[in-house]
């Protein structure tokens, strides 16, 4: 049996669900478990709230999760070493995604024992075969938009809209900044904006961010608008609005990755930072037709 572990926020859960669906197509015994600790920092199991994809917290799932926690425990190796060795003898193992997030077809093959798959699985190659199914499952409910979002949706559709996603917040924490937070600098966004202005006629830039004050201080122009109407459990509405923009300037975030991916316009322009994290190259994390920027 193969089990995919779901954790972190909406963007990560969407990638993990896509990976799970692709594996399930190959092996019907595949299932998924939700890492409940993610609910502390993020907004819980968002796939159900946003897309109606349900998760059953059954006794069997709790038992499997208990086995997973034992198999994934890495501290006190003198004590856990023999236990993990015994688990591997019975075919129970935790499979961690490679740090470069590069596509590995071996991860899609069914396992003979009990394998727990832990990772982001952001490479599009993992789920290209089920693209239509994902577009069907990842449909937002327009009826859940309040009046300010309905008005913003109408405005976005009336102009050459360009989404600009700027993630700060947890990216600025000391443990995250030198891995994630220092990738998308102001220079990156200015380079991307100027590139868009040379390609798109009369663009209107819509900024989506978790640090409105910083964006207001650093980005000022007549064709800039800040979308400041969604937060917390309603942040998914930003993903909906971004997906309706005509072009996109992404941050190194799975949230903006999926926001741009859900926009199925064949002529869309998506600009992304060359690296998803600092000090590491990624060849598969972005679709081939997205424009990678470097040298900023």
C-alpha positions as CSV (number, residue, x, y, z in Angstrom):
1,X,0.0,0.0,0.0
2,X,1.2,3.5,-0.9
3,X,0.2,6.4,1.4
4,X,0.8,10.1,0.5
5,X,1.1,12.4,3.5
6,X,-0.7,15.8,3.2
7,X,0.7,18.8,5.1
8,X,1.2,22.5,5.0
9,X,-1.1,25.0,3.3
10,X,-3.5,24.9,0.3
11,X,-0.8,25.0,-2.4
12,X,1.1,22.1,-1.0
13,X,-2.0,20.1,-0.4
14,X,-3.0,20.6,-4.0
15,X,0.3,19.3,-5.2
16,X,0.1,16.3,-2.8
17,X,-3.4,15.6,-4.0
18,X,-2.3,15.7,-7.6
19,X,0.5,13.3,-6.8
20,X,-1.9,11.0,-4.9
21,X,-4.4,10.9,-7.8
22,X,-1.6,10.0,-10.3
23,X,-0.4,7.2,-8.0
24,X,-4.0,6.0,-7.4
25,X,-4.5,5.7,-11.1
26,X,-1.6,3.2,-11.1
27,X,-2.4,1.5,-7.8
28,X,-5.9,1.5,-6.4
29,X,-4.5,0.7,-2.9
30,X,-3.1,4.2,-2.7
31,X,-4.6,6.4,0.0
32,X,-3.6,9.6,1.8
33,X,-3.3,10.8,5.4
34,X,-3.4,14.4,6.7
35,X,-0.6,15.6,9.0
36,X,-2.7,17.3,11.7
37,X,0.2,19.4,13.0
38,X,-0.2,21.5,9.8
39,X,-3.5,22.8,11.2
40,X,-1.6,24.7,13.9
41,X,0.4,26.9,11.5
42,X,-1.9,26.8,8.4
43,X,-5.7,26.6,7.9
44,X,-6.2,22.8,8.4
45,X,-7.3,20.5,5.6
46,X,-8.2,23.2,3.1
47,X,-9.0,20.9,0.2
48,X,-12.4,20.1,1.7
49,X,-13.2,23.7,2.6
50,X,-12.2,25.0,-0.8
51,X,-12.9,22.2,-3.3
52,X,-15.1,19.7,-1.4
53,X,-12.4,17.0,-1.4
54,X,-13.1,15.1,1.8
55,X,-10.8,13.3,4.2
56,X,-12.1,10.6,6.5
57,X,-10.5,10.6,10.0
58,X,-11.3,6.9,10.6
59,X,-9.8,4.6,13.2
60,X,-7.9,2.8,10.4
61,X,-6.4,6.1,9.2
62,X,-5.4,7.0,12.7
63,X,-3.7,3.6,13.1
64,X,-1.8,4.1,9.8
65,X,-0.8,7.6,11.0
66,X,0.5,6.2,14.2
67,X,2.7,3.7,12.2
68,X,3.8,6.6,10.0
69,X,4.9,8.7,13.0
70,X,7.0,5.8,14.3
71,X,8.6,5.2,10.9
72,X,9.3,8.9,10.4
73,X,10.9,9.5,13.8
74,X,14.6,10.3,13.4
75,X,15.7,11.3,16.9
76,X,17.3,9.0,19.5
77,X,18.7,6.7,16.8
78,X,20.2,4.4,19.5
79,X,16.6,3.6,20.5
80,X,14.7,3.9,17.3
81,X,17.3,2.3,15.0
82,X,16.3,-1.3,15.9
83,X,12.6,-0.4,15.6
84,X,13.0,1.2,12.1
85,X,15.1,-1.8,11.0
86,X,12.3,-4.1,12.1
87,X,9.7,-2.0,10.3
88,X,11.8,-2.1,7.1
89,X,12.0,-5.9,7.5
90,X,8.2,-5.9,7.3
91,X,8.2,-3.6,4.3
92,X,7.3,-0.4,6.1
93,X,9.3,2.7,5.1
94,X,9.1,6.4,4.7
95,X,10.0,7.8,1.2
96,X,11.2,11.4,1.2
97,X,11.1,13.5,-2.0
98,X,14.5,14.6,-3.3
99,X,15.3,18.2,-2.2
100,X,15.5,19.5,-5.8
101,X,11.8,18.5,-6.3
102,X,12.9,17.0,-9.6
103,X,10.6,14.5,-11.2
104,X,11.4,10.9,-10.4
105,X,9.2,8.3,-12.2
106,X,10.2,5.6,-9.6
107,X,8.0,7.4,-7.0
108,X,4.9,6.7,-9.1
109,X,5.5,3.0,-9.2
110,X,3.3,0.9,-6.7
111,X,5.1,-0.5,-3.6
112,X,5.1,-4.0,-2.4
113,X,5.1,-3.1,1.3
114,X,3.7,-0.1,3.2
115,X,5.3,3.1,1.9
116,X,4.6,6.6,3.2
117,X,5.5,9.3,0.7
118,X,6.5,12.7,2.1
119,X,7.1,15.7,-0.1
120,X,5.8,18.6,-2.0
121,X,5.5,16.9,-5.4
122,X,5.3,20.2,-7.3
123,X,6.8,19.0,-10.6
124,X,4.0,19.1,-13.2
125,X,5.4,15.9,-14.7
126,X,3.9,13.9,-11.8
127,X,0.3,14.7,-12.8
128,X,0.3,15.7,-16.5
129,X,-1.7,12.5,-17.3
130,X,-4.6,13.6,-15.1
131,X,-4.6,17.3,-15.9
132,X,-8.3,17.3,-16.9
133,X,-9.3,15.5,-13.7
134,X,-7.4,18.1,-11.6
135,X,-9.1,21.0,-13.4
136,X,-12.4,19.4,-12.6
137,X,-11.6,18.8,-9.0
138,X,-9.9,22.2,-8.4
139,X,-12.9,24.3,-9.3
140,X,-13.7,27.2,-7.0
141,X,-17.2,27.9,-6.0
142,X,-18.0,31.4,-7.3
143,X,-21.1,31.5,-5.1
144,X,-18.7,31.7,-2.0
145,X,-17.4,35.1,-3.2
146,X,-18.6,38.1,-1.2
147,X,-19.4,41.4,-2.9
148,X,-15.9,42.9,-2.7
149,X,-14.4,39.8,-4.3
150,X,-17.2,39.8,-7.0
151,X,-16.3,43.4,-7.8
152,X,-12.6,42.6,-7.9
153,X,-13.3,39.6,-10.2
154,X,-15.2,41.9,-12.6
155,X,-12.4,44.5,-12.6
156,X,-9.8,41.8,-13.2
157,X,-11.7,40.6,-16.2
158,X,-12.1,44.1,-17.7
159,X,-8.4,44.9,-18.1
160,X,-5.1,43.3,-19.1
161,X,-4.7,42.0,-15.6
162,X,-1.3,40.8,-14.3
163,X,-1.2,39.1,-10.9
164,X,1.9,39.8,-8.7
165,X,2.1,37.4,-5.8
166,X,4.4,38.6,-3.0
167,X,4.8,36.2,0.0
168,X,6.6,37.5,3.1
169,X,5.3,36.6,6.5
170,X,6.8,33.2,7.5
171,X,9.3,33.6,4.7
172,X,11.0,36.3,6.8
173,X,11.5,34.0,9.8
174,X,15.2,33.4,10.6
175,X,15.0,29.7,9.7
176,X,13.2,30.4,6.4
177,X,14.7,33.7,5.1
178,X,18.0,32.3,3.8
179,X,16.1,29.3,2.2
180,X,13.0,30.9,0.8
181,X,12.6,34.5,1.8
182,X,15.6,35.9,-0.1
183,X,14.7,34.5,-3.5
184,X,12.1,37.0,-4.7
185,X,13.7,40.4,-4.0
186,X,12.2,43.7,-5.0
187,X,14.7,43.7,-7.9
188,X,13.1,40.4,-9.1
189,X,9.6,42.0,-9.1
190,X,10.7,45.2,-10.8
191,X,12.5,43.2,-13.6
192,X,9.4,41.0,-14.1
193,X,7.1,44.1,-14.2
194,X,9.3,45.8,-16.8
195,X,9.4,42.7,-18.9
196,X,5.6,42.5,-18.8
197,X,5.3,46.1,-19.8
198,X,7.3,45.5,-22.9
199,X,5.1,42.5,-23.9
200,X,1.6,43.4,-22.7
201,X,-0.4,46.4,-23.9
202,X,-1.7,48.6,-21.0
203,X,-1.2,46.0,-18.2
204,X,-2.8,46.5,-14.9
205,X,-0.9,44.9,-12.0
206,X,-2.8,43.4,-9.1
207,X,-0.7,42.7,-6.1
208,X,-1.6,39.8,-3.8
209,X,0.4,39.7,-0.6
210,X,0.4,38.9,3.1
211,X,2.4,42.1,3.8
212,X,0.3,44.9,2.4
213,X,2.2,47.7,4.2
214,X,5.5,46.6,2.7
215,X,4.0,46.4,-0.8
216,X,2.5,49.9,-0.5
217,X,5.9,51.2,0.6
218,X,7.9,49.6,-2.2
219,X,5.6,49.5,-5.2
220,X,3.9,52.7,-6.3
221,X,2.5,53.4,-9.8
222,X,-0.7,54.3,-11.5
223,X,-1.1,50.8,-12.9
224,X,-0.7,49.1,-9.5
225,X,-3.6,47.9,-7.4
226,X,-3.3,46.0,-4.1
227,X,-5.9,43.3,-3.4
228,X,-6.5,43.6,0.4
229,X,-9.8,41.8,1.0
230,X,-8.8,38.2,1.9
231,X,-6.9,36.6,4.7
232,X,-6.8,33.6,7.0
233,X,-9.3,30.9,6.1
234,X,-10.5,33.1,3.2
235,X,-7.1,33.3,1.5
236,X,-8.2,30.8,-1.1
237,X,-10.2,33.6,-2.7
238,X,-6.9,35.2,-3.6
239,X,-6.0,32.1,-5.5
240,X,-9.3,32.2,-7.3
241,X,-8.7,35.9,-8.3
242,X,-5.1,35.3,-9.4
243,X,-6.2,32.4,-11.6
244,X,-8.6,34.8,-13.4
245,X,-5.8,37.3,-14.3
246,X,-4.5,37.2,-17.8
247,X,-0.8,37.0,-16.9
248,X,1.2,36.3,-13.7
249,X,4.3,37.2,-11.8
250,X,4.9,34.5,-9.3
251,X,6.7,34.2,-6.0
252,X,8.6,31.0,-5.1
253,X,5.4,29.7,-3.5
254,X,3.1,26.7,-4.3
255,X,0.2,29.1,-3.7
256,X,1.1,31.2,-6.7
257,X,2.3,28.2,-8.6
258,X,-1.2,26.7,-8.6
259,X,-2.9,30.0,-9.1
260,X,-1.1,30.5,-12.4
261,X,-1.4,26.8,-13.4
262,X,-5.2,26.9,-13.0
263,X,-5.3,29.8,-15.5
264,X,-5.7,27.8,-18.7
265,X,-5.3,30.6,-21.2
266,X,-3.0,29.4,-23.9
267,X,-1.4,32.8,-24.4
268,X,-0.8,33.6,-20.7
269,X,2.6,34.8,-19.6
270,X,4.0,33.4,-16.3
271,X,7.2,34.8,-14.9
272,X,9.0,33.0,-12.0
273,X,12.3,33.2,-10.2
274,X,14.9,30.9,-11.6
275,X,15.3,29.2,-8.2
276,X,12.5,28.0,-5.9
277,X,14.9,28.0,-2.9
278,X,18.3,29.6,-2.4
279,X,21.5,27.6,-3.3
280,X,19.6,24.9,-5.3
281,X,18.8,24.4,-8.9
282,X,15.4,23.0,-10.0
283,X,14.8,21.7,-13.5
284,X,11.3,20.3,-13.2
285,X,9.4,22.5,-10.7
286,X,8.1,24.9,-13.4
287,X,6.2,24.1,-16.6
288,X,8.4,24.5,-19.6
289,X,6.6,27.5,-21.0
290,X,7.0,29.6,-17.9
291,X,9.7,32.3,-18.1
292,X,12.5,32.0,-15.5
293,X,14.1,35.2,-14.5
294,X,17.7,35.5,-13.2
295,X,20.4,38.1,-12.8
296,X,18.3,40.5,-10.8
